[in-house]
Amino acid sequence: MDKKQSKRVTGIGGFFFKCDDPNTVKQWYRERLGIPVGDYGWSFTWKDEEGNDGLTQWSPFAANTRYFEPSEKQFMMNFRVENLVELLETLKAEGVTVVGEMEEYDYGKFGWVLDPEGNKIELWEPK
């Protein structure tokens, strides 16, 4: 793999999954495993090999969420990436299905693609 391609994904940004009762699930993880779960799940911080701050999000979603569409899967992964605009253009040129339009917020840019199994993958370029 060439250096440019190896830098497409820089880490796991999060893991999101559907459940029937997110509040009960969050309470279970809080009480049984001691995870400090809040309204949006659990954000934990870490340092990469160069000492830069990183963040990974774990979040239960309601079973009827539309956020995972068009995938019908019960989970969605989020990967941290570099240069999301360029990556989405490259993936599209490679025949990868890009879902919707890129969105930008105070904490970064987001884009979505489908893998060969129809899993929706969220790509996040943190700020």
Accessible surface in RSA format (square Angstrom, percent):
REM  Atomic radii and reference values for relative SASA: ProtOr
REM  Chains: A
REM  Algorithm: Lee & Richards
REM  Probe-radius: 1.40
REM  Slices: 20
REM RES _ NUM      All-atoms   Total-Side   Main-Chain    Non-polar    All polar
REM                ABS   REL    ABS   REL    ABS   REL    ABS   REL    ABS   REL
RES MET A   1   178.39  92.4  92.81  61.4  85.58 203.8  93.83  79.8  84.56 112.0
RES ASP A   2    91.81  64.3  76.71  76.4  15.10  35.7  45.80 107.8  46.01  45.9
RES LYS A   3   167.08  81.5 154.75  94.9  12.33  29.4 113.66 102.3  53.42  56.9
RES LYS A   4   142.99  69.8 129.34  79.4  13.65  32.5  92.40  83.2  50.60  53.9
RES GLN A   5    73.79  41.3  68.76  50.2   5.04  12.0   7.40  15.8  66.39  50.4
RES SER A   6    57.05  48.2  37.93  50.6  19.12  44.0  30.03  63.9  27.02  37.9
RES LYS A   7    94.41  46.1  92.90  57.0   1.51   3.6  52.83  47.6  41.58  44.3
RES ARG A   8    53.60  22.5  49.76  25.4   3.84   9.1  25.39  34.7  28.21  17.1
RES VAL A   9    69.11  45.5  53.27  48.2  15.84  38.2  53.27  46.3  15.84  43.0
RES THR A  10    60.56  43.1  25.84  26.2  34.71  82.7  28.72  38.6  31.83  48.1
RES GLY A  11    20.71  25.5   0.00   N/A  20.71  25.5  20.09  55.1   0.62   1.4
RES ILE A  12   104.83  59.7  99.11  73.8   5.73  13.8  99.11  71.4   5.73  15.5
RES GLY A  13     1.78   2.2   0.00   N/A   1.78   2.2   0.00   0.0   1.78   4.0
RES GLY A  14     0.37   0.5   0.00   N/A   0.37   0.5   0.00   0.0   0.37   0.8
RES PHE A  15    85.83  42.9  85.50  53.0   0.33   0.8  85.50  51.8   0.33   0.9
RES PHE A  16    15.94   8.0  15.94   9.9   0.00   0.0  15.94   9.7   0.00   0.0
RES PHE A  17    35.69  17.9  35.69  22.1   0.00   0.0  35.69  21.6   0.00   0.0
RES LYS A  18    33.56  16.4  19.81  12.2  13.75  32.7   0.94   0.8  32.62  34.7
RES CYS A  19    20.23  15.3  11.75  13.1   8.47  19.9  20.23  51.2   0.00   0.0
RES ASP A  20   138.85  97.3 107.06 106.6  31.79  75.2  36.12  85.0 102.73 102.5
RES ASP A  21    68.33  47.9  64.88  64.6   3.44   8.1  26.29  61.9  42.04  41.9
RES PRO A  22    27.89  20.3  27.89  25.4   0.00   0.0  27.89  23.0   0.00   0.0
RES ASN A  23   107.57  74.2 102.16  98.7   5.41  13.0  27.77  66.8  79.80  77.1
RES THR A  24    78.36  55.7  76.82  77.9   1.54   3.7  59.13  79.4  19.23  29.1
RES VAL A  25    34.02  22.4  32.24  29.2   1.78   4.3  34.02  29.6   0.00   0.0
RES LYS A  26    22.57  11.0  22.57  13.8   0.00   0.0   5.72   5.1  16.85  17.9
RES GLN A  27    86.04  48.1  86.04  62.9   0.00   0.0  12.63  26.9  73.40  55.7
RES TRP A  28   118.24  47.4 114.64  55.5   3.60   8.5  99.47  53.0  18.76  30.4
RES TYR A  29    58.69  27.4  58.69  33.4   0.00   0.0  18.12  13.6  40.57  50.0
RES ARG A  30   104.58  43.9  97.44  49.7   7.14  17.0  50.53  69.1  54.04  32.8
RES GLU A  31    98.75  56.7  64.96  49.1  33.80  80.5  32.19  62.3  66.57  54.4
RES ARG A  32   150.52  63.2 120.50  61.4  30.03  71.5  37.54  51.3 112.99  68.5
RES LEU A  33   105.80  58.9  75.22  53.8  30.58  76.9  81.14  57.0  24.65  66.3
RES GLY A  34    60.30  74.4   0.00   N/A  60.30  74.4  32.36  88.8  27.94  62.6
RES ILE A  35    25.04  14.2  23.78  17.7   1.26   3.0  24.93  18.0   0.10   0.3
RES PRO A  36    95.89  69.9  72.67  66.2  23.22  84.4  83.30  68.8  12.59  78.3
RES VAL A  37    10.26   6.8   0.00   0.0  10.26  24.7   0.09   0.1  10.17  27.6
RES GLY A  38    37.14  45.8   0.00   N/A  37.14  45.8  36.03  98.9   1.11   2.5
RES ASP A  39   125.60  88.0 103.93 103.4  21.67  51.3  21.51  50.6 104.09 103.8
RES TYR A  40   187.47  87.5 178.88 101.8   8.59  22.3 136.73 102.8  50.73  62.5
RES GLY A  41     6.12   7.5   0.00   N/A   6.12   7.5   0.06   0.2   6.06  13.6
RES TRP A  42    69.03  27.7  68.10  33.0   0.93   2.2  63.66  33.9   5.37   8.7
RES SER A  43    59.69  50.4  36.85  49.2  22.84  52.6  19.92  42.4  39.77  55.7
RES PHE A  44    73.92  37.0  70.55  43.7   3.37   8.8  73.92  44.8   0.00   0.0
RES THR A  45   104.58  74.4  81.76  82.9  22.82  54.4  48.77  65.5  55.81  84.4
RES TRP A  46    76.01  30.5  62.96  30.5  13.05  30.6  73.06  39.0   2.96   4.8
RES LYS A  47   136.25  66.5 110.95  68.1  25.30  60.2  79.81  71.8  56.44  60.1
RES ASP A  48    50.93  35.7  37.37  37.2  13.56  32.1  25.18  59.3  25.76  25.7
RES GLU A  49   176.73 101.5 132.90 100.5  43.83 104.4  61.60 119.1 115.13  94.0
RES GLU A  50   132.44  76.0  96.56  73.1  35.88  85.4  60.06 116.2  72.38  59.1
RES GLY A  51    42.40  52.3   0.00   N/A  42.40  52.3  26.33  72.3  16.07  36.0
RES ASN A  52    83.49  57.6  78.43  75.8   5.06  12.2  23.04  55.4  60.45  58.4
RES ASP A  53   106.32  74.5  85.46  85.1  20.86  49.3  32.16  75.7  74.16  74.0
RES GLY A  54     4.02   5.0   0.00   N/A   4.02   5.0   3.17   8.7   0.85   1.9
RES LEU A  55    60.93  33.9  60.79  43.5   0.14   0.3  60.79  42.7   0.14   0.4
RES THR A  56    16.32  11.6  16.32  16.5   0.00   0.0  11.87  15.9   4.45   6.7
RES GLN A  57    31.40  17.6  31.03  22.7   0.37   0.9  22.38  47.6   9.03   6.8
RES TRP A  58    37.91  15.2  37.90  18.3   0.02   0.0  23.29  12.4  14.62  23.7
RES SER A  59     8.85   7.5   8.85  11.8   0.00   0.0   5.39  11.5   3.46   4.8
RES PRO A  60    14.07  10.3   0.48   0.4  13.59  49.4   0.48   0.4  13.59  84.5
RES PHE A  61    52.37  26.2  48.60  30.1   3.76   9.8  52.37  31.7   0.00   0.0
RES ALA A  62    41.20  37.9  36.75  56.7   4.45  10.1  36.75  51.8   4.45  11.8
RES ALA A  63    47.44  43.6  32.11  49.6  15.33  34.9  32.28  45.5  15.16  40.2
RES ASN A  64   127.54  88.0 104.41 100.9  23.13  55.7  45.70 110.0  81.84  79.1
RES THR A  65    28.04  19.9  12.71  12.9  15.33  36.5  12.66  17.0  15.38  23.2
RES ARG A  66   179.80  75.5 167.09  85.2  12.71  30.3  67.51  92.3 112.29  68.1
RES TYR A  67    86.45  40.4  77.12  43.9   9.33  24.3  68.05  51.1  18.39  22.7
RES PHE A  68     0.53   0.3   0.53   0.3   0.00   0.0   0.53   0.3   0.00   0.0
RES GLU A  69    77.58  44.5  72.79  55.1   4.79  11.4  32.11  62.1  45.47  37.1
RES PRO A  70    78.17  57.0  54.69  49.9  23.48  85.4  60.25  49.7  17.92 111.3
RES SER A  71     7.42   6.3   0.15   0.2   7.27  16.8   4.98  10.6   2.44   3.4
RES GLU A  72   158.01  90.7 136.82 103.5  21.19  50.4  52.82 102.2 105.19  85.9
RES LYS A  73    70.64  34.5  67.28  41.3   3.36   8.0  39.72  35.8  30.91  32.9
RES GLN A  74   109.81  61.4 107.30  78.4   2.50   6.0  58.33 124.1  51.48  39.0
RES PHE A  75    66.55  33.3  66.21  41.0   0.34   0.9  66.21  40.1   0.34   1.0
RES MET A  76     0.34   0.2   0.00   0.0   0.34   0.8   0.34   0.3   0.00   0.0
RES MET A  77    54.48  28.2  54.45  36.0   0.03   0.1  25.94  22.1  28.54  37.8
RES ASN A  78     4.00   2.8   4.00   3.9   0.00   0.0   0.02   0.0   3.98   3.8
RES PHE A  79    48.46  24.2  48.46  30.0   0.00   0.0  48.46  29.4   0.00   0.0
RES ARG A  80    30.28  12.7  30.28  15.4   0.00   0.0   0.07   0.1  30.21  18.3
RES VAL A  81     3.70   2.4   0.00   0.0   3.70   8.9   0.00   0.0   3.70  10.0
RES GLU A  82    83.02  47.7  74.78  56.6   8.25  19.6  33.98  65.7  49.04  40.0
RES ASN A  83    78.07  53.8  69.62  67.3   8.45  20.3  27.16  65.4  50.90  49.2
RES LEU A  84     0.00   0.0   0.00   0.0   0.00   0.0   0.00   0.0   0.00   0.0
RES VAL A  85    62.61  41.2  60.42  54.7   2.19   5.3  62.14  54.0   0.47   1.3
RES GLU A  86    67.48  38.7  66.31  50.2   1.17   2.8  25.44  49.2  42.04  34.3
RES LEU A  87    11.81   6.6   8.64   6.2   3.18   8.0  11.49   8.1   0.32   0.9
RES LEU A  88    19.26  10.7  18.20  13.0   1.06   2.7  18.57  13.0   0.69   1.9
RES GLU A  89   113.76  65.3 103.90  78.6   9.86  23.5  46.86  90.6  66.90  54.6
RES THR A  90    38.47  27.4  32.74  33.2   5.73  13.6  25.82  34.7  12.65  19.1
RES LEU A  91    23.83  13.3  23.83  17.1   0.00   0.0  23.83  16.7   0.00   0.0
RES LYS A  92   143.46  70.0 132.67  81.4  10.79  25.7  75.57  68.0  67.89  72.3
RES ALA A  93    93.51  86.0  49.93  77.1  43.58  99.1  62.12  87.5  31.39  83.2
RES GLU A  94    99.22  57.0  61.82  46.8  37.40  89.0  43.42  84.0  55.79  45.6
RES GLY A  95    65.65  81.0   0.00   N/A  65.65  81.0  36.04  98.9  29.60  66.3
RES VAL A  96    45.95  30.2  35.34  32.0  10.60  25.5  40.83  35.5   5.11  13.9
RES THR A  97    74.34  52.9  66.45  67.4   7.89  18.8  37.56  50.5  36.78  55.6
RES VAL A  98    45.14  29.7  20.86  18.9  24.28  58.5  20.86  18.1  24.28  65.9
RES VAL A  99    25.91  17.1  21.51  19.5   4.41  10.6  25.10  21.8   0.82   2.2
RES GLY A 100    56.20  69.3   0.00   N/A  56.20  69.3  36.23  99.4  19.97  44.7
RES GLU A 101   145.21  83.4 137.38 103.9   7.83  18.6  60.70 117.4  84.51  69.0
RES MET A 102    66.52  34.4  40.23  26.6  26.29  62.6  39.45  33.5  27.08  35.9
RES GLU A 103    74.54  42.8  69.70  52.7   4.84  11.5  26.20  50.7  48.34  39.5
RES GLU A 104    94.99  54.5  65.72  49.7  29.27  69.7  23.80  46.0  71.19  58.1
RES TYR A 105    96.21  44.9  86.35  49.1   9.86  25.7  70.85  53.2  25.36  31.3
RES ASP A 106   134.27  94.1 114.19 113.7  20.08  47.5  34.63  81.5  99.64  99.4
RES TYR A 107   130.50  60.9 121.99  69.4   8.51  22.1  96.97  72.9  33.53  41.3
RES GLY A 108     0.00   0.0   0.00   N/A   0.00   0.0   0.00   0.0   0.00   0.0
RES LYS A 109    48.18  23.5  48.18  29.6   0.00   0.0  13.63  12.3  34.54  36.8
RES PHE A 110    23.44  11.7  23.44  14.5   0.00   0.0  23.44  14.2   0.00   0.0
RES GLY A 111     1.06   1.3   0.00   N/A   1.06   1.3   1.06   2.9   0.00   0.0
RES TRP A 112    16.44   6.6  16.01   7.7   0.44   1.0  16.01   8.5   0.44   0.7
RES VAL A 113    11.42   7.5  11.42  10.3   0.00   0.0  11.42   9.9   0.00   0.0
RES LEU A 114    39.10  21.8  30.97  22.2   8.13  20.4  30.97  21.7   8.13  21.9
RES ASP A 115    43.40  30.4  31.59  31.4  11.81  27.9  22.18  52.2  21.22  21.2
RES PRO A 116   142.00 103.5  97.50  88.9  44.50 161.8 110.72  91.4  31.29 194.4
RES GLU A 117   126.14  72.4 108.85  82.4  17.28  41.1  39.50  76.4  86.64  70.7
RES GLY A 118    25.41  31.3   0.00   N/A  25.41  31.3  22.83  62.6   2.58   5.8
RES ASN A 119    15.42  10.6  15.42  14.9   0.00   0.0   0.54   1.3  14.88  14.4
RES LYS A 120    15.66   7.6  15.52   9.5   0.14   0.3   0.32   0.3  15.34  16.3
RES ILE A 121    13.27   7.6  13.27   9.9   0.00   0.0  13.27   9.6   0.00   0.0
RES GLU A 122     4.19   2.4   4.19   3.2   0.00   0.0   0.00   0.0   4.19   3.4
RES LEU A 123     6.90   3.8   6.90   4.9   0.00   0.0   6.90   4.8   0.00   0.0
RES TRP A 124    19.92   8.0  19.92   9.6   0.00   0.0  19.92  10.6   0.00   0.0
RES GLU A 125    41.49  23.8  40.74  30.8   0.75   1.8   7.17  13.9  34.31  28.0
RES PRO A 126    38.39  28.0  21.38  19.5  17.01  61.8  21.38  17.6  17.01 105.7
RES LYS A 127   154.83  75.5  84.76  52.0  70.06 166.8  86.51  77.9  68.31  72.8
END  Absolute sums over single chains surface
CHAIN  1 A     8290.4       6691.9       1598.5       4577.8       3712.7
END  Absolute sums over all chains
TOTAL          8290.4       6691.9       1598.5       4577.8       3712.7
